[in-house]
């Protein structure tokens, strides 16, 4: 029969895991929450998701720019297809580049520009925008740690 001591360790581990995931930055779009890595400086924005073999389901990368302006992203050294979603200062979806193919060679990689000024760019696994039925005008909701950084 399990003793209290045998039950407490799994409970503590479960609580620690819940607390750790609660602190991870997240965004919501299309009624779905994604845990995100934040790229808010030139170096992290330049590296983005380069050299990665996969992006786990339910995860993405949020790029935060200093100001709202037309943005253009490329897939240089990116090994996974992505959806690139552009949001303005008001956190409204203003442009989408769906199912953007990888460009592993790093040579001749085309740019994927926004069709309107944007400040936030969310990269998700290719197919997510279609799965969620995202449309221009949809709202991005920022989690607590991100909201304060605006």
Secondary structure as UniProt FT lines:
FT   HELIX           4..23
FT   STRAND          26..29
FT   TURN            30..31
FT   STRAND          32..39
FT   HELIX           42..47
FT   TURN            48..51
FT   TURN            57..58
FT   STRAND          59..69
FT   STRAND          72..74
FT   STRAND          82..87
FT   TURN            89..90
FT   STRAND          92..100
FT   TURN            104..105
FT   STRAND          111..113
FT   STRAND          118..125
FT   TURN            126..127
FT   HELIX           128..132
FT   TURN            136..137
FT   STRAND          139..142
FT   HELIX           144..147
FT   TURN            148..149
//
